[in-house]
C-alpha cells in the first residue's frame, strides 16, 4: 500500500496560540507542531533585499506592529523585529534558518506567497529552490499563484508541488483578477503548465467539480482552514488531510 503524501494533520502556520504567546509562523509554533506529531504549513515572503522569510501577511502591521509592506523591509529589519505578543520573543526567520530548525523532523507544506511582479516571482522561486537543494527531509511546495509553481520547478525543485484554491466566487477577494483568470483558477485549467501533484482547497469548495475530478484521478487534497474536530470529520469525506488551527486534531 502506498503511503499517503500527507499522513498527519497539518498545523496551519505551526501550532500557534496567540493567547498563550505562541505566534503564527514562529519558531515556537513550529516546535509545538513537531512535539504534537503534526506536519507544518508555513508561508514564505521576500524581503526588499531578496531574501525569503517566513511570514504570512503582505503588510507588517498585524504581526510586527509596524506600518508598510514586508516587501519594502530589509531582511535584517524583519528578522530583528519581535512578533507581537510572543512570549519567547520570537522574530520572523529567514527561510534557511527555518529549515535548519526543522531539520527533517516533520513534513513541510511550504506556501510561496504571491509577489508584486515577475521579478519577485522568479527571485522567490529561485531562492527557495536553491535553499531546498541541500535540505534533507519531507517537503512540499504550494501556492495560489500558478506561475510560482512553474518557476520553482524550472529552478530545480523536484519535490511535490500543489495548487491552493477556492471557489473565486467573491470578486472582492480577488479584485486584481479578471473574470477569465478567476474561471481558470476555479477550474484548475492551468494544469498543462503547472502539472500540480496535489491540491490544497478551501473547506467550503471541496465539492467543486475540478476538485472532485482530480481527487478521483489520485491527486491528494488537503482542506483548509479547519477549526474543529467536527469540521475535520466533515472535510475528510471530500479530502485526504486537513490543515488546521485552534484545536488539536487526532493523529493517526
N, C-alpha and C positions, 0 to 999 in steps of 0.2 A: 504494500500500500504506500502511495506517495505521501510524504509528509507535507502538511499544508504550508503555504507560504507564510501565513500569519498564525502560528499555533496558539498564541496567548493574546488576551486583550491588550490594546494599545493605549497607553496613557497619553492623553492629549496635552501636549506641551509639558510632558512629565507629570508626575503625581503631585500636583500643586494644590495648595490650600492657603489662600491669602490670609484668612482669619488666623491661621497658625504661623504666619510668617514665611510660608514656603511659596515662592512666587513662580509663575509660569515660565517655562524655558530657562530655569536657573539650574545651577549645579546641584542644589539641594533637592529640587523637584526630580531631577534625573536620577539621583542616587536613591530617592524614595521609591521610584518606579522599579528600579533594579531589585531593591530589597523586597518589594511586593511581588516579584515574579512576572512583571509586565514588560511588554515591548514599549518603545518610546517613539512618539511622534514629536517632531520639533520643526522650527521654522528658520530659514536662512535668508538674511538680507545682505546687502552690500553697503559697506561704508563709503564715504566720499573718496577715500584713497584706495578703493578697490579691494577691500579685504572682506571675506564672508564672515558674518557674525550671526550668533543665534539670537534672533529677535523676531517677534511677530508683526508688530504694527508698522505702518509706513511712517508714522509720526511718533515722537518720543514722550509726549505729554503724559499719557496714562501710566506708563511704566517707569519713566525716569523723572517725571515732574519738570521737564524742560520743553519749551516750545520748539517747533521745527520738525524737519523730516530726518529720518535715520540716514537717508542717502546723502544728507548735507553735513554729516558729522564724521570726523576722522575716527579711525579705529581706536586710537589712544584715548579719545574722549569717551567713546561708547563703553569701552571695557574698564574704564576707571569711574564710571557713574553707577552709583548704587541703585539697585532696583528698589522702588518704593515699597516699604513695609517688610523688607527682607530681614528676618530675624538673624540670619547668618551673615548679613552684609554682602550678599551675592551681587555681582555685577554681570552684565552680559558677557558671554565668552566669544572669543574667536572660534571659528568652526574647527580649526586644528586643535585647540585646547579642549573643546568638547569631545572630539574623537579620542584624544588622549585620556580623558576622564572615563569614557565608556569602555574603551579597550576591549571591545568584542564581547562584553558580558551580557548583552541582550540585543535583540533585533532592533534596528533603527528604521523608522519611516520618516525620511527627511523631505520636508516640503521646501521647494525653491520658490520664493515669493516673486510675483510679477514685478518687473523692473520698468523704469521710465522709458527706456529706449532700447534699440537693438544693441548698442554698445554695452549697456549694462547687462542685458540678457546674455550676451556672449561671454562677458567677463565673469559673471556669476557662475555660469555653467562650466566654463573652463577651470576656474579656481576650485570649485567643488570637485570636479572630476579628477583634477591633479592631486588634491588632498586625499582622495579615496584610493588612489593607486597603491599606497603603502598601508592602507588600513586593513587589519585582519579581524573580521567579524561579519555577522549577517547585516546587510544593509540594503535598503530600497530607497528610491528617489521618486518623488511625486510633485506635481504642480497643476494649478489651474491652467497654466499657460502651455499650450502645445509646443510653442517654439522652444521653451526651456527643456522639454523632454527630448526634442530632436537634437538640440545643441549639446546637451550633456552626453548623449550617445556619440555624437561626432567628435567630442573631445576625449573619448576613450572609456567612459563608464560602461561596463559590460553587464552590470547587475540589472535587477528587475526595476522597471520604471512604470509608474502609474499615473493616470489622469484623475484629477479631482474634479468633481462635477456636482451639479444640482439642476433644478428644472429651468433656471433662467427665465422664469415667468414674470418676475417683478423687474420691470425695466429700470426702476430707480436703483436697484442693486448692481446693475451692470450698465450704467448710463454711458460709458465710453464705448460700448459695443453697438454695432449695427444690428438690425433685425436678422440679417443673414448670418452674422457671426454668432449670435445667440442660438440660432437654429442649428448651426454646425456644432457648437459646443454641447447643446442639449442632446443631440442625437449621435454624438461621438463620430462625426463624419470626417474627422482628421486622422482616422485610423491608418490610411495609406501613408501618412507622414510620420505619425508618432509610433505606430505599432506597439502600443502600450501593453504591458504584461499584467496589469491589474487595474481596478477601478476603485477610487475612494469616493463614495457618494453620500450626499446629504440624506439623513434618515427618512425625510418625507418625500424623497424622489426615487426610492429604491424600486418602485414599480414602473418606472419609465420603460418603454419598450426596448430602448437601446441597452439599458442595464440588464434587463431580463434576458435579452438575446445573447449578450456577451458572456453573462454568467453561465447560461446554458451551454455555451461553447467551451467552458472551462476556465474563463478568466475570473480569478478571485475578486471578491467585492468586500471592501471594508465600509462600515457605516459610521457616519459622524453626525453631530457630536452627541453621544449617548450619555444621559444624565441620571439614569436609574436602572435597577435590575429589570424592572418591568419593560422599559424601553429596549433594553438589551435583548430580552426574551422575544419581543416582537420583531426586532431587527433581524434576528437570526433566521427568521422564516424566509428572508429575501437576501441575506448576505452571509459572508463566511467568517467575519470577525468584526468587533466593534472598536471604535475609537472613542474613549470615554473620559469624563471628568466629573468630579463632585461626589463620587461614591466608589466603592471597591467591588468590582465585579468578580464573579467566580473565575478561578484559574484552573484549567484542566489538570 
